[in-house]
Amino acid sequence: MKILILGAGDEQTLGWSYKRGFEAAGCEVSIIDPGKLLGDIYLWRNRATRRLLERPIIEIFNRFWLPKLIEVEADVIWIGKGAWSVPWLWQAYKRARPKTQLVCYNADDPITSYSRGGNRPWVTQAIPCFDLFCTYNESLVEPIGAAGAKRVLRLPFAWDPAIHPMQPEASFDHDLVFVGNGDAYREKWLTEILCYPATRNWRVAVFGHWSKGIDPAVAERLQRRQIVGSEMATVLARSKVALNILRRQNEGSHNMRTFETPGCGGLAASQYSEEQNVIFPGGEAAIYFNTPEEAVSQISEAIENPSLLTHLRRGARDRVLAETYAARALSLLEQL
């Protein structure tokens, strides 16, 4: 089977993880980054004109690109969000190549157009154009169907060993680590957790880009740099507990870090959600909480109890082995 992946970003992005997954299943896979092609248009590179004329510029790009896209031989096209395309592009493509199946995977909420990075009005409008629409979030399946999707597949995020290799068990550099860029919501959670007296003796590190005016409880633990890939894997594995704060769009569901942390060999502590608990049960393979007070209590118990910590970390390692993008790719191929 020939699969074309249309996704923006480098080899650490979701599209590349699916490329490796499809290849593991024996498919012939090629990948194109439409974002780079769109960037060749001067008006797009200029921030002011891009914001003012976003959709018209994308329309121009689509008219130019469509004939070239049609020339590419593919049984399936996997589309990551598709914020760089408008609905008529896919309608015209299907008229030219009716046998090619169009699969869209949106890693955000395609119903609510609140994000310039992905969820624009034309992303929502394009939902009926695809033969299969994939979402990570169970609560979005029904709304996406109501928006006109032909078929909807709930396909959770997963772990990619090529990006985050499993690390060997080793001594710990930190009791608690958080890896991620700052925003008001994350800062609120971290501040409330780290202001509890029980955390004063914890070895805590916060990695990522954060604003200068953050609370001292967070600032004094801040490393002020991003870490990715194998470096992130080492940090997570060498921390007793890794805090995973679900952003509002992920609450009640999960995020990529749900799988990345145990994939690296670490132990995640996160707000409770049933989707996470089904795969990584609390008390067996993860720590869950609903309030900052619960977070401090649960994390303290793991940090101070070596046998419990070992049990949880090994349980997480065992369960993540089946939660790879190779497995997700097979699930998707079965649907096709």
C-alpha positions in Angstrom: 0.0 0.0 0.0 1.3 3.5 -0.9 0.7 6.1 1.7 1.4 9.8 1.4 1.7 11.7 4.7 0.9 15.5 4.6 2.1 16.9 7.9 4.0 20.0 9.0 7.2 19.7 11.1 10.4 17.8 11.6 11.0 14.1 12.4 9.8 14.5 15.9 6.2 15.3 14.9 3.1 13.1 14.8 3.2 12.7 11.0 6.7 11.3 11.2 5.7 8.9 14.0 2.9 7.6 11.7 5.3 7.4 8.8 7.5 5.0 10.9 4.5 3.1 12.0 3.2 2.6 8.5 6.6 1.5 7.3 6.8 -1.0 10.2 3.5 -2.5 8.7 5.2 -2.9 5.3 3.7 0.1 3.6 5.5 2.3 1.1 5.4 5.8 2.7 6.4 9.3 1.5 6.0 12.5 3.3 5.5 16.1 2.3 5.4 19.2 4.5 2.8 21.6 3.1 3.8 24.2 5.7 7.2 24.6 4.1 5.6 24.9 0.6 3.2 27.5 2.0 6.1 29.4 3.4 7.5 29.9 -0.1 4.7 32.5 -0.5 6.0 36.0 0.6 2.7 37.1 1.9 2.6 34.1 4.2 6.1 34.8 5.6 5.0 38.3 6.5 3.2 38.1 9.8 1.0 41.1 9.3 -0.3 40.0 5.9 -0.6 36.4 7.0 -2.9 37.4 9.9 -4.9 39.8 7.7 -5.2 37.5 4.6 -4.8 34.0 6.1 -7.5 32.2 4.2 -7.0 34.0 0.8 -3.3 33.1 0.9 -4.1 29.5 1.6 -6.6 29.5 -1.3 -3.8 30.7 -3.6 -1.5 28.0 -2.4 -4.1 25.3 -2.8 -4.8 26.3 -6.4 -1.1 26.2 -7.2 -0.5 23.0 -5.3 -3.5 20.8 -6.3 -2.2 19.7 -9.8 1.1 18.6 -8.2 -0.7 16.8 -5.4 -2.8 14.9 -7.9 0.3 13.7 -9.6 1.5 11.8 -6.5 0.6 8.1 -6.6 -1.1 7.1 -3.3 -3.7 4.6 -2.0 -4.1 6.7 1.2 -3.3 10.2 2.1 -2.8 10.9 5.9 -3.4 14.5 6.6 -2.3 16.1 9.9 -5.0 18.7 10.8 -4.9 20.3 7.3 -4.9 23.9 8.5 -3.0 24.7 5.3 -5.9 23.5 3.1 -9.5 24.5 2.4 -12.4 22.1 1.8 -12.6 22.6 -2.0 -9.0 21.2 -2.3 -10.1 17.8 -1.0 -13.3 17.9 -3.0 -11.3 18.6 -6.2 -8.8 15.9 -5.3 -11.5 13.2 -4.8 -13.0 14.1 -8.2 -9.6 13.5 -9.8 -8.6 10.5 -7.7 -11.8 8.9 -6.3 -10.1 5.7 -5.2 -7.5 7.4 -2.9 -8.7 7.4 0.7 -8.3 10.6 2.6 -7.6 10.2 6.3 -7.4 13.3 8.6 -5.9 13.1 12.1 -6.5 16.2 14.2 -4.5 16.2 17.4 -6.7 19.1 18.7 -10.4 20.0 18.8 -11.5 20.5 15.2 -15.0 21.7 16.3 -14.0 24.8 18.3 -11.9 27.2 16.1 -9.8 28.9 18.8 -6.3 28.1 17.7 -4.4 29.9 15.0 -2.0 27.0 15.0 -4.5 24.4 13.9 -8.2 24.8 14.4 -9.4 27.4 11.9 -12.9 27.6 10.6 -12.0 25.9 7.3 -10.6 23.0 9.3 -14.0 22.4 10.8 -15.7 22.9 7.4 -13.5 20.3 5.8 -14.6 17.5 8.1 -17.1 16.0 5.7 -14.4 15.8 2.9 -12.4 12.9 4.5 -13.2 9.2 4.2 -12.0 8.7 7.7 -11.5 11.3 10.5 -9.3 10.4 13.4 -9.4 12.0 16.9 -7.5 11.1 20.1 -10.3 12.2 22.3 -13.3 10.0 23.0 -15.5 13.0 23.9 -15.0 14.4 20.4 -16.2 11.4 18.4 -19.9 12.3 18.6 -19.4 16.1 17.8 -17.1 15.3 14.8 -19.8 12.9 13.5 -22.4 15.6 14.0 -20.2 18.0 12.0 -20.6 15.7 9.0 -17.7 13.2 9.2 -18.3 10.0 7.1 -16.5 7.8 9.6 -14.8 8.7 12.9 -12.1 6.6 14.6 -10.8 7.3 18.1 -7.1 6.7 17.9 -5.2 7.7 21.1 -1.7 9.2 21.1 1.1 6.7 21.6 4.8 6.3 22.2 7.5 6.5 19.5 10.7 4.8 20.6 12.6 6.5 17.8 12.0 9.9 19.5 11.9 8.9 23.1 14.0 5.7 23.6 13.3 3.7 26.8 16.0 4.5 29.3 17.6 2.0 31.7 16.8 2.1 35.4 19.2 4.4 37.1 19.7 6.7 40.1 17.5 9.8 40.4 18.6 13.4 39.8 15.2 14.8 40.7 12.2 13.9 42.9 9.8 15.8 40.6 10.2 17.2 37.1 8.0 19.1 34.8 8.8 19.4 31.1 6.8 21.9 29.0 6.5 25.6 28.1 4.7 27.9 30.5 1.2 29.3 30.3 -1.2 30.7 32.9 -3.0 27.4 33.5 0.2 25.4 33.9 1.7 28.0 36.2 -1.4 28.0 38.4 -1.1 24.2 38.9 2.6 24.3 39.5 2.5 27.2 41.9 -0.3 25.7 44.0 1.6 22.4 44.2 5.0 23.8 45.0 3.7 26.2 47.6 2.8 23.3 49.9 5.4 22.9 52.8 5.8 19.2 52.0 7.5 20.1 48.7 10.2 22.3 50.1 12.7 19.5 50.4 11.9 18.0 47.0 14.5 18.1 44.3 12.4 19.8 41.6 13.3 20.9 38.1 11.0 22.7 35.6 12.2 22.8 31.9 10.8 25.0 29.2 10.2 28.6 28.2 8.3 30.6 30.9 7.5 34.2 31.4 9.7 36.3 33.7 7.0 37.3 36.1 6.2 33.8 37.4 5.7 32.9 41.0 9.0 32.4 43.0 8.0 28.9 43.9 8.3 28.0 40.2 11.0 30.5 39.2 13.6 29.0 41.7 13.1 25.6 40.1 13.1 26.8 36.5 15.9 25.6 34.1 14.8 28.1 31.4 15.5 25.8 28.5 13.5 23.3 26.4 14.5 19.7 26.3 13.3 17.2 23.6 14.1 13.8 22.3 16.7 11.6 24.0 17.6 14.4 26.4 14.0 14.6 27.6 13.9 10.8 27.9 17.0 10.9 30.2 15.6 13.6 32.4 12.2 11.9 32.7 13.7 8.5 33.5 16.1 9.9 36.1 13.2 11.7 38.0 11.2 9.8 40.5 7.9 11.4 39.2 7.1 13.5 36.1 4.2 16.0 36.5 1.9 16.0 33.5 -0.5 18.9 33.5 -3.3 18.4 31.0 -4.2 21.6 29.3 -7.9 22.6 29.2 -8.5 21.1 25.7 -7.1 17.7 27.0 -8.9 17.6 30.4 -10.9 14.4 30.7 -8.8 12.8 28.0 -5.0 12.5 27.6 -2.1 14.1 25.9 1.1 13.0 24.2 3.1 13.1 27.4 0.7 10.5 28.8 2.6 7.9 26.7 5.9 9.7 26.3 6.7 9.7 30.0 6.4 5.9 30.6 7.9 5.3 27.2 11.1 7.1 28.4 11.0 4.9 31.5 9.4 7.5 33.8 6.4 7.7 36.0 3.6 10.2 35.3 1.5 12.1 37.8 -1.5 13.8 36.1 -5.0 15.1 36.7 -7.3 12.1 36.7 -9.1 11.0 33.5 -10.7 7.7 32.6 -8.9 7.6 29.3 -5.6 7.6 31.0 -6.6 5.3 33.8 -7.8 2.6 31.4 -4.3 2.3 29.9 -2.2 3.3 32.9 -4.2 2.4 36.0 -3.7 4.5 39.1 -1.8 2.7 41.8 -0.4 0.3 39.2 1.2 2.4 36.5 0.5 6.1 37.2 -0.4 8.6 39.8 -3.6 10.7 39.5 -5.1 13.6 41.4 -7.9 16.1 41.1 -6.6 18.9 43.3 -3.1 20.3 44.1 -3.5 18.9 47.6 -4.1 15.4 46.3 -1.1 15.8 43.9 1.2 16.6 46.8 -0.1 13.7 48.9 0.1 11.2 46.1 3.5 12.3 44.9 4.9 12.4 48.4 3.9 8.8 49.0 5.7 7.7 45.9 8.8 9.7 46.5 9.1 8.5 50.1 8.3 4.8 49.5 10.9 3.2 47.3 9.0 -0.1 46.9 5.9 1.7 45.8 7.9 3.9 43.4 9.5 0.8 41.8 6.2 -0.9 41.5 4.6 2.1 39.7 7.5 2.7 37.4 7.8 -0.9 36.3 4.0 -1.1 35.8 4.2 1.9 33.5 7.1 0.5 31.5 5.3 -2.8 31.0 2.0 -1.2 29.8 3.6 1.3 27.4 5.3 -1.4 25.3 2.0 -2.1 23.5 1.1 1.6 23.1 3.2 2.5 20.1 2.6 4.3 16.9 3.3 1.1 15.0 0.2 -0.4 16.9 -1.8 2.7 16.1 -0.9 2.5 12.4 -2.1 -1.1 12.3 -5.4 -0.1 13.9 -5.8 2.6 11.2 -5.0 0.2 8.4 -7.6 -2.2 9.7 -10.2 0.5 9.4 -9.2 1.1 5.8 
